[in-house]
Amino acid sequence: MEEQKNNPLHGKTLERILVQLVDYYGWEELGYKININSFNSNPSINSSLKFLRKTPWARQKVEELYIRTFANK
C-alpha cells in the first residue's frame, strides 16, 4: 500500500484515463502524440480500450502521456 500513495495512476481505470485524454486533446491530437491506428482511423473509446488492453507498449504510452499531462495539476 505504501508505494501506491505516490502513484498518479492509482485508482484510475484505463477507460477513465483514455476518456480524460480524449476530452483534453481530442482524437486528432491524441493520434498525433501516440501514433496508433485506433486513435487515427475511425476512433472510439471501445475499440481503443480493446487494443490498449492487449497491447502493453501502447498502454504504457497512454499512461505516460496521462502522467505528463495531469500528474502536476
Secondary structure, DSSP 8 states (H G I E B T S, - for coil): -GGGGG-TTTT--HHHHHHHHHHHHHHHHHHHHS--HHHHSS--HHHHHHHHHT-HHHHHHHHHHHHHHHTT-
